C-alpha cells in the first residue's frame, strides 16, 4: 500500500488541522492515516502497523493521556508525539509519564513537527534489534515484517511482540509466566490463558503444512521456538 514509506497515524479531532498535517507529512514522503476521536484512534493504533503516531491531547470519547496509556499497555511501542493547545508543564509531564516520547504545543512550526518525527524515528531505529531468524521464519523488527515459508505474514502488534520475544530465545524453553510478564506487562491481571489463544493465532498465520510448527509446547511449562 505504501511501499517503503514510513507510516504515520494522526489522531486529531480538528479535521482542518489533521488535513494540514497529513498534507505536510505526505509532501515529506510519509504515508498518513487519520482518526478523529480517541476510541477509533486507539483501535487503529493497536491493530494497525505504524512507524510513528501523532496524538492530540484533547479528543472526544477518550483523551490523549488515556489513548497513550492504553497503547503502551497493549504492547504498542511505536514512537508517539503528543500535541496540545494548552500551556503549562503539567500536561507535558503527565504525557511523558503515560508513555509519550515527545511533546509539542500548538500552534507549531511545520518544519519543527517534521523534524521531531524524524528524530523519533532515528532514536527508535537505533534501539531496534537485528533481524531474527528461526528456520523458515524471519522477523524484521525495524520494518515490523514477518516472512514465513517465503510469504509475507500480517500480524497484530501483540502477535508481533509475542513472536519476537519467542524468536529472541530460539531453542530455549520459556515459562508462561515470563511470556506473560514480558509481552503483556507485569500489571496484566487478566486470564493467563490468553497466551494459548495468541499462540494459536500465530500458528495459524505462520505454520505451513505438512511442516511441523516452529512454536513448540513445553508441557507443564511454556513454549519454545525450535529450529532442530
QUIJO-V785936 format. One record per pair of residues at least 12 apart in sequence whose ideal C-beta (glycine too) atoms are under 8 Angstrom apart, sorted by the first residue. I is the first residue (numbers start at 0). J is the second residue. If there is no record, write none. Layout:
i=I j=J
i=I j=J
This chain:
i=0 j=30
i=1 j=30
i=2 j=30
i=4 j=28
i=4 j=29
i=4 j=30
i=5 j=28
i=5 j=29
i=5 j=30
i=5 j=50
i=5 j=51
i=5 j=120
i=6 j=29
i=6 j=30
i=6 j=31
i=6 j=32
i=6 j=47
i=6 j=48
i=6 j=49
i=6 j=50
i=6 j=51
i=7 j=24
i=7 j=29
i=7 j=30
i=7 j=31
i=7 j=32
i=7 j=49
i=7 j=50
i=7 j=51
i=7 j=52
i=7 j=53
i=7 j=116
i=8 j=31
i=8 j=32
i=8 j=33
i=8 j=34
i=8 j=40
i=8 j=43
i=8 j=44
i=8 j=47
i=8 j=49
i=8 j=51
i=8 j=52
i=8 j=53
i=8 j=77
i=9 j=21
i=9 j=24
i=9 j=31
i=9 j=32
i=9 j=33
i=9 j=34
i=9 j=52
i=9 j=53
i=10 j=33
i=10 j=34
i=10 j=35
i=10 j=37
i=10 j=40
i=10 j=43
i=10 j=44
i=10 j=52
i=10 j=53
i=10 j=54
i=10 j=55
i=10 j=58
i=10 j=63
i=10 j=66
i=11 j=33
i=11 j=35
i=11 j=53
i=11 j=55
i=11 j=58
i=11 j=82
i=12 j=35
i=12 j=36
i=12 j=55
i=12 j=57
i=12 j=58
i=12 j=59
i=13 j=55
i=14 j=35
i=16 j=105
i=17 j=33
i=17 j=35
i=18 j=33
i=20 j=53
i=20 j=112
i=21 j=33
i=23 j=109
i=23 j=112
i=23 j=113
i=24 j=113
i=24 j=116
i=27 j=113
i=29 j=116
i=32 j=47
i=32 j=49
i=35 j=59
i=36 j=58
i=36 j=59
i=36 j=60
i=36 j=61
i=37 j=58
i=37 j=59
i=37 j=60
i=37 j=61
i=37 j=62
i=37 j=63
i=37 j=65
i=37 j=66
i=38 j=60
i=38 j=61
i=39 j=60
i=40 j=54
i=40 j=58
i=40 j=61
i=40 j=66
i=41 j=61
i=41 j=65
i=41 j=66
i=41 j=69
i=41 j=70
i=44 j=66
i=44 j=70
i=44 j=75
i=44 j=77
i=45 j=69
i=45 j=70
i=45 j=73
i=45 j=75
i=45 j=155
i=45 j=156
i=45 j=157
i=46 j=155
i=46 j=156
i=48 j=143
i=48 j=153
i=48 j=156
i=49 j=77
i=50 j=77
i=50 j=78
i=50 j=120
i=50 j=123
i=51 j=77
i=51 j=78
i=51 j=79
i=51 j=80
i=51 j=116
i=51 j=119
i=51 j=120
i=51 j=123
i=52 j=70
i=52 j=77
i=52 j=78
i=52 j=79
i=52 j=80
i=53 j=79
i=53 j=80
i=53 j=82
i=53 j=112
i=53 j=116
i=54 j=66
i=54 j=67
i=54 j=79
i=54 j=80
i=54 j=81
i=54 j=82
i=54 j=99
i=55 j=81
i=55 j=82
i=55 j=83
i=56 j=81
i=56 j=82
i=56 j=83
i=56 j=84
i=56 j=85
i=56 j=90
i=56 j=94
i=57 j=83
i=57 j=84
i=57 j=85
i=63 j=81
i=63 j=82
i=63 j=83
i=63 j=94
i=64 j=93
i=64 j=94
i=64 j=97
i=67 j=79
i=67 j=81
i=67 j=94
i=67 j=97
i=67 j=98
i=67 j=99
i=68 j=97
i=68 j=98
i=70 j=98
i=71 j=97
i=71 j=98
i=72 j=184
i=72 j=186
i=73 j=156
i=73 j=157
i=74 j=156
i=74 j=157
i=74 j=160
i=74 j=182
i=74 j=183
i=74 j=184
i=75 j=156
i=78 j=100
i=78 j=101
i=78 j=116
i=78 j=119
i=78 j=120
i=78 j=122
i=78 j=123
i=79 j=98
i=79 j=99
i=79 j=100
i=79 j=101
i=79 j=119
i=80 j=99
i=80 j=100
i=80 j=101
i=80 j=102
i=80 j=103
i=80 j=112
i=80 j=115
i=80 j=116
i=80 j=119
i=81 j=94
i=81 j=99
i=81 j=101
i=81 j=102
i=81 j=103
i=82 j=102
i=82 j=103
i=82 j=104
i=82 j=105
i=82 j=107
i=83 j=102
i=83 j=103
i=83 j=104
i=83 j=105
i=84 j=104
i=84 j=105
i=85 j=104
i=86 j=104
i=90 j=102
i=100 j=119
i=100 j=122
i=101 j=115
i=101 j=118
i=101 j=119
i=103 j=115
i=124 j=141
i=127 j=140
i=127 j=141
i=128 j=140
i=128 j=167
i=131 j=163
i=131 j=166
i=131 j=167
i=131 j=169
i=132 j=166
i=133 j=166
i=133 j=169
i=133 j=213
i=133 j=224
i=133 j=225
i=133 j=226
i=134 j=213
i=134 j=226
i=135 j=147
i=135 j=148
i=135 j=149
i=135 j=207
i=135 j=210
i=135 j=213
i=136 j=148
i=136 j=162
i=136 j=166
i=136 j=205
i=136 j=213
i=136 j=224
i=138 j=159
i=138 j=162
i=138 j=163
i=138 j=166
i=140 j=163
i=143 j=159
i=145 j=159
i=145 j=162
i=145 j=205
i=147 j=204
i=147 j=205
i=147 j=206
i=147 j=207
i=148 j=207
i=148 j=210
i=152 j=204
i=152 j=205
i=153 j=204
i=154 j=201
i=154 j=204
i=155 j=200
i=157 j=182
i=157 j=197
i=158 j=197
i=158 j=200
i=158 j=201
i=158 j=204
i=160 j=182
i=161 j=178
i=161 j=182
i=161 j=194
i=161 j=197
i=161 j=198
i=161 j=201
i=162 j=201
i=162 j=205
i=164 j=178
i=164 j=181
i=164 j=182
i=165 j=178
i=165 j=214
i=165 j=222
i=165 j=223
i=165 j=224
i=166 j=224
i=168 j=223
i=168 j=224
i=169 j=224
i=169 j=225
i=169 j=226
i=170 j=223
i=170 j=224
i=170 j=225
i=170 j=226
i=170 j=227
i=171 j=223
i=172 j=217
i=172 j=220
i=172 j=221
i=172 j=222
i=172 j=223
i=173 j=217
i=173 j=221
i=173 j=222
i=173 j=223
i=174 j=220
i=174 j=221
i=175 j=191
i=175 j=194
i=175 j=220
i=175 j=221
i=175 j=222
i=176 j=191
i=176 j=221
i=177 j=221
i=178 j=194
i=178 j=221
i=178 j=222
i=179 j=191
i=179 j=193
i=179 j=194
i=194 j=222
i=198 j=214
i=198 j=216
i=198 j=222
i=201 j=214
i=202 j=214
i=213 j=225
i=213 j=226
